[in-house]
């Protein structure tokens, strides 16, 4: 299919707004248990106020609070209007809710997005893919309760490998102003041991690391695969593997990081 722009387009990173979405995830539940629900509610209000200010400064329209059915119809019209190959919703109110939404349009694609530390998370991932028809897995790394390389998550990564699904992992600040700015999983380097341990899983790191580009490039350098295409640029006067300074002139260089393992992932397009 040719889009309204004359080239095939697939929106690989969208979030379906759903009233049952868990904004803070396990981080929020742990915060409320320790600090109290009232304080979490205050943070939520401040987060929304910061988001409104950001939308206004960039002249974005404020999001509408729509019933799910109306939101589905509007998304469908946008997909048809611009001739998208597909739109991938990486979150949307839970796996069952998002699977139901995706059944409304043949070019809606959904990802599982349950907590990897939830009980029987690997089995839930298999169910989401094999029974519900979801096509990948989304993790908001700063919001999960433990480290991504915790051995307790090995069954989840094994399921990803078995299913051969893309895994999109958000690193960096979460939920904008007033959101989460630090966690043990804030940097793409948190994925280091996982990516080495499960080398056939295609990981997607959106937004060029969302404030952690240096860590992202270090992460890429440590996963060499044969036959990689040119993916990133090395800089003149630096040894192989050195990271660029702000004023170093870029020169093309072959890089061992394989672009088919880390495809584009929303925000700034990233093919690395």
N, C-alpha and C positions, 0 to 999 in steps of 0.2 A: 504494500500500500504506500502511495506517495502522499505525504502530508501537505498541508496548505503552504508549506515553505519549500516544496519541491524536492525534498529528500525524505527518506524513511526516518521517523522519529519514534522513540520509545522513552517514555518518562519512567525512569527506573527507581525513583525515590519520591514517593508522595505519602502523605499521612491522611487517612480518612478521619475527619472529625467525628467523634462518637461520644455520646454523653457518659458512657461507661469506661472511658479511657482512664487509666491510672497514671496521673501526671508524674508522681514521684517514685513509683515502684517500691522496691524493698527498702531503698534509702528512706523514703517517707514513712514507711511503717516503723522502721527502727527509730527514726527521729521522734515520731509521735509516742512510741513506747517509753522513750527516755525523757523527752522534754514536754510531752503533753500535746493533745490534739489542738488545743487553742493556739499554741505557738506555730504549729504546722499550718493551721488555717491563716494565721497572720502572714506567714511566708508566702502562702499561695496568693493572697490578695496583693501583696507587694510585687510578686512576680508578674501578675496580670497587669498591674499599673505600669511596671517597667516595659512590658511588651506593648502596651497601648502607646506609650511615649515613643518607643522605637518605630512602631507602625506610622505614627503621625510624622515623625521627623523624616522618614523616607517616603512620605506621601502614599503609603499603602492604605487601601480601604480596611476598615476594621472588620474582622471576621464576623459573619452572621452566625447566630445560633439556630441552626435549622433542624427540623425533624429528619431522622435518618432517611426516610423515603424521599423527601425533597432534595436532600443532599445527593442521593444516588442519581436522581434525575438530572440535576445540574452537572454533576461530573460526567454523566453519559453524554450530555449535549456538548460539553467541552471536548471530549475525546472525539466525537463525531465531527464537530466543527473544524478541528485542526487536523483531522485525519491521522491521529496517532496509531501506530502499530498496536500499542498497548499502554496502559498505565499501571504501575506496580505500587500498590498500597502496602507499605511495610508495617503499618500499625492501623488498628481500627476497632477498638473495643473488645479485643479478645479473639481467639482463633475461630470460634464458632460464629461469632457476629460478623467477622470479616469474610469468612467463607460464604455466608448468606448474601452479603453485599456483592461479592464477586460473581455470584450466580445471576445477578441482574443485568450483566452486560458481557458479551463474549470477549471484550478486550480489557476487562478488569482482571488484574492478577493480584493475588494476595500472598503475603508472607506470614508464617507463624511468628508470634511475638510474645510468647509466654516467658516467664522468668526461668532462666536455665537452672536455678537452684531450687525450683519448686519440686515437690515430690513427683517422682516418675516423669521427670521432664523429658527424658529421651523417648519414652513411650508416647508421650503427648506429641512430640515432634513427628514421630512415625504416623500417628493417627492423623495429625493435621495435614500431612502430605498425602498419605495413601487413601484416607477416607474423605477428608474435607476438600482435597484438591489444591491446597496451598502449595506454593512453588519455591519457597526459600525460608530463611530464618533471619529475623532482625533482633539485635540485642542492643540496648542502650547501656553501654558498659558502665558509665558512672553511677547508674542507679541500682546495679545488682549488689547483693549482700556480700559476696566473696570475690576472691581473685579469679580472673579468667583462667589462670593456669592451675587452679586448685584441682587435685586429682579427682575430687568428687564430680567434676564436670566431664571427665573422660568419656563416660557413656553418652553424653550429649554430642561431643565431637565425633565419637564413633558413629552415632546415628547420622550426623551430617555427612560423614564420609560414605557411609552405606547408601544414603539416599542421593548422594551427589547433587546437593542443592547449594546455591550460593548463600553465603552467610554475611549479612551486612552488619557491621559493628560500628556504632557511633562512639567516637572518642571526643574528648574535649568538653567544654562547658555544655550543660544541658538545661533546656528550658529558658534560655536567654537571660536577660537581666533579672537578678534575684534568684536565679536557679542554682544548680550545683556547679561549682567551679573547681572542686578538688575531690578525688577519690583515688583509691589504689589502682583503679582502671582508667584514669583520666588520659593516659598517653597510649598511642599505638604500640609502644614497646611492651605493654601488658600482654600483647598477643604473641610475643616472641616465641615462647616455649610451645604454645599451642600450634602455631603455624609450622614449626619444625616437627612437632610430634604427629601432625596430621597433614602431610605435604600435598595430598590430592584435593583438599577442601578449597574451593574457590572463595576467598575472603574478599569482601568489598569494604573499603574504608572511605566513607564519604567526606566531603568538605575539605579535602587535602589534609586530613588530620584535625580539622577544626581548631586551629591555633597551635598545632604541634607538627609543623611540616618537617622540622629537623628530625624529630623522633620517627616520623613516618618514613623518611628516606633511610634512616638507619635500619628500620624494620624491613624495608624492601631489600636492602643490601644483603641481609642475612638469609634470604630465601632464594638462592640461585637455582634456576631451572634451565635445562638445555634448550637451545633453539629460541631463546628470548629475542624479541625485536628491540630496537632502540626505545628506551622508555623514559629515562631521565637524563639530565645533562651534567657532565662533570666540568670543572672549571680550570682554566689555564693556570699553570704554575703550581698545581696541587697534586699530591700523590694520589694514586688510585684509591677511591673510597673516601677521600677527604670531602667534607661538606663545604659548600660555597660561602664565601663572605658576601656582604651586602653589595660590594662594589666590584667583585671579580667578574671579568668578562666571560660569558658562557661560551663553551665550545661543545659541539656534538660529541657524544661518547656512547659506545655500546655499554649496556648495563646488564648484569645478570638477572635482575628482577624481572619476572615474567609478567607481561601485561594481561595474560589470560587468567592469572590468579587474582589480580587486583584490578578489576575493570572499573569503569566509571561508576560513581556512586552519589550523584546529587551535589548540590552546591556548586563548587568549582569542579568542572569535569576532570576526572582523574583516570588516565590510562597508564598504569604503571605495572 
